[in-house]
Each structure stands twice: as structure tokens, then as C-alpha cells.
Amino acid sequence: MVPDLGKGYAAGHSTPCVRLRDAVKRKSVGILLFLVVVSPACAGPIRGFCPPTQGEPSRSVYLVNHGWHAGVVIKREDISPDIWPESQDFPDAQYLEVGWGDRDFYQAPEFNLWLAFEAATWSSASALHVVGFRGPVGTYFPESEIIEIMLSPLGLERLIGRIEGSYAKDPAGVPIRLGPGLYGESMFYLSRERFHLLKTCNVWVATLLRSAGCPITPPYAIMVGNLVFQARRFGNVVQGR
């Protein structure tokens, strides 16, 4: 038997189901309006940063599509330790890959549905995942799509500055390590940013690229598919999936 949720409510007053429906509708419209408003401001390139102007030195970074989330790979010799001191935690690395996500879900050794739900609805904290490795990027990630993106030196500085700004630090200014990473020579660090449904790991990566001057709209990049779709427009696919 289906209960009559309308009984007991005076005329002119909506039922709980109607109020819930209207609340969801208002929230959906609000999200849509937010995307419409912010998109024009986030779509255009910053001239001379991504790609660099003709004749200007350039630096390569790599977007690595892991299938459900993405990371950014940077050559370690291109990283100024004055801007990103924690890059020195991997002295033998030729490249550093960095990703970001919900702390508990990201650190789980395998997919956990409850942690995924918790991350999307009420994340308690977030984490940075940094991996150091040597050799060609495609060799280290043979099953991943890889997009090379050319930046100016200043664009790269802005990108790594954005990474550095994500670290949570103790009162002495020391980054807070959470433990070993998921693969290779890697480490988890506590991040000061908050993970939520509209700020996923892929949105975070898009924000890195946007800070470097790339013509990308981070709010669209909730899923990895849109992130790489946008990146293909200004980057070069050097390895397919």
C-alpha cells in the first residue's frame, strides 16, 4: 500500500515529497547557472602561457588518464625547489606525477563503494599523491592515455605553485605525510583543500592546467572523459589507451 503523503497537510502546503522535489530542482538550476556564469571566464587562454609564444622557451607537462582519474607529470629538473620544496622528497626521480582526491578513498588499496559515496557527499579531508619515477612517461604508464601539454616557463611556475599551495602543513610549516603511495616510489600528503561532488580529482587537475594558462574550463571536468576531451584541444596525444 502506498501511503497518502498529502493527508494531514492544510490546503496550500506542499507534501515532503513535493518539497524535496522542488529543493532538488532549485539546486540543479543553481548548479547549471553557476556553470553558465563561470564558464566564459574559465575558457579562454592566457596569451603566451599555453602554448608559449613563438620563439619562447617551452616546458612539457603530461596529463595521464588512468581511466577514472588523472594525474599531471612534470620533469623534476624543471621544478624550482624554491616554489615546490616537497619535490625534493624524491631525489632520484626523473619525473614526478601528482594527483589529488578524497583522503580515505584515495588511500584505499582497492575500490570501496562506501568510501566513494562518503567522498562525494561528506569528505572529511583530501590528499595529494606524489610519485617519483625514471624513464619515459609512456613506459611507466603503458596502459594510460598521455597528452603532452606545452607551457611557458612562467606557466609552469604557476602550475607548480598551485600544487605547492595545496599542501597542508603543521605549525612549523612542515607538510603532513600520510604514508606510502599506491605504486612505485610515492607518498601521500594531507591537502588543505576540500573534496566534494563538484570538485573532484579531475576538476583539481583542470584547475592546475588553468592556473598555467591553458584554455580549459575546470567545472566541466568532473569526470575524466571531459578533462581529456578539453586537454586534447590544446595538447598533443602522445599515447592512446
N, C-alpha and C positions, 0 to 999 in steps of 0.2 A: 504493500500500500504506500502510495506517495503522499506525504503529509502536505496539507494545505498551508504553505508558509505565509499566506496572506491573512489568515484568521488572526484576530486579536489586534489588528492594526487599524487605527482610525482612518477614515477616508482622507485621502491626500497624503498619506505617509507611505513610503516605499517599504517593501519587504527587505530582509537581509540579503536575499539573492540579487534583488534589483540594485541595492546599494553597492554590493560587491561588483556587479557587472559595470555599473557606472564608474566606480573607482578605477577599475582596470582600464576602462575606455579612456578616462581622463589621463591616466598615467601613460597609456600608449600614445595618445595625442601629444602629450608633453614631450615624450622621448622623440617623436617624429619632428616636432617643432624645433627641439634642441638641435637635431642633426641638420635640419634645413638651415638654421641660423649659423651654426658653426662651420658648416662645410665650405662655403665660399672663402672664409678666412683661412682655412687649412689646406686648400687645394693647390694654390699657386706656389711656384718655386721661389726661392730666394736667389736672385740672379748672381751667378758666379760661384755658388757653393756646390750645387749638384745639378748638372756636372760643372766642373771648373770652367772658367773662361778659357778661350783658346790660348795656348802658349803658357798657361799657368801650371805649376806642378800639381800632380794629382795623386790621390791615395785611394787604394782599393779596400772596400769592406765587402763582406759576403753575407747575404741573407740565406740562411739554411732552413729549408722547410722540412720539418721532421714528421709531417703528416697530420698532427693535431696542434702542434705549436711550432714556433720558430725561434731561432737564435741569430745573433749577429756575431760574425767572426772578424777579428781585427789582427793585423800583423803586429806582433809585440814591439818590434823596433820602431813602429810608427806612433807608439803611445808614449806621451810625456809622463814620466813618473811624478812630475810636479802637479799634473792635472788628475791623474788616476794612480795614487800611490799603491793601492792594493794590487795593481798589475804586477808588482814586484814579488808577489807571493808565489809566482811561477817562473823562477829564474831560468829554467831550462827550456821553456816553451818558445816555439817559433810563432804560434798563433794563440789567441785567446778567444774562446766562444763565450758569450754572455747571454743568459736568458733570465726571465723573471716570472714569478707566479705566486699563487697562494702557498704559504709555508707548509702546511700539513699535506696538502695534495701533491705538491711538487716533490716533497721528500719521500713520499710513499714509494716503496720498491716496485709496486705494480698498481694497475688501475683499481681504484676503490670508489664505488658508486656513492657511498655516503659522504666521503671526503669531497667528491666532486660537487655534490649538492650543497654541502656546507660552504665550500669555496664560493659558489655562485650566489648564495643567499646571505651568509653571515661569516665572512672570512675574518679570522682573528688576527692574522699577521701575514706578511708576504716575505719572499726570499729571493735573493739573487743567486744564480747558479753560474759559476765561472769554471771553464775547462781550459787547461793548457795542453797543447799538443804540438808535435812536429810533423813535417811533411806536407804534401799538397792537401788542400782542404777537401777536394773530391775523394782522395784516398782515405782520409779519416772518416768521411761521411759518404760511403759509396752508395747507399740506398736513398739519399736525400736529394731533393732538388736544390740547386745552388744558383743564386743570382748575384753576379758581381755588380757593385754599385761604385761609381767613381765620385769622389769628393775632393773638394779643395782642402788644403791643409787647415784652413780656418773652419771649414765644415766638419772635418774630423775632430778638431779640438772641441767643438761644440757637442758633438756626439759623445765623446768620452767624458766630457764634463757632465753631461746628463746622466751617464752611468754612475759616475762618482757621487753625484747628488742623491742617488737612490740608497746608498748605504746608511743603515742605522748605526750609530756609534755610542759607546759608553761615555760617561762623564769626562774621561781622559782623552776622548777623541779617537779611541781605538775601535775599528769595525768589529762587530759581534759575529763570530763564527758559529755556525750551527752544526757543522760536521762535514764529513766527506760527501762529495757529489755523487752523481749517478753513474758516471763512467770515466775511465781514464784518470788523469791527474786533475782532480776537480774539488771544488769546495762550495758549500752553501754559506751564504752570509745573510743575516737579517736585513731586511729592507725597511725603510721608513714609510714607504708608500702603502696604500690600501688597495687590495684586490677586490673587485666586485664585478657584477654581471656586465657592466658597460666599460669596465677597464680590465680586460683580460690580458694574458701574456702577449697576445698578438697586437692588441692596441698599444701596449707598452713598447714593443719593438717598433711599431709605426711611429710612435712619439719620438723614439731615438732618431729615426730617419728624418722625421720632420724637423727636429732640432738641428740637424745637419744641413737643412735647406732643401730637402727632397720634396717634390710636389706630390705629397701623399696626404690623405685625409684620415687621421687616426680613428675617429669614431666609427668609420665604416669597417674597420679591420678587426671586428670582434672575433671572427673566425679566420683561420689561417688561409682559407681559399681566397678571401678578398684581399688579405695582406699581400700575397704573392701576385694576385691579379694586378694590383696597383703597382707593385715594385717592378713588374715586367715592363711597364711603360717607360721607365727611366733607367732600368738596369739591363744587364745582358745575362741571359740564361746560359751558364757555362756547363751545367749538368742537369739533366732531366730526371724525373722519377721513373 
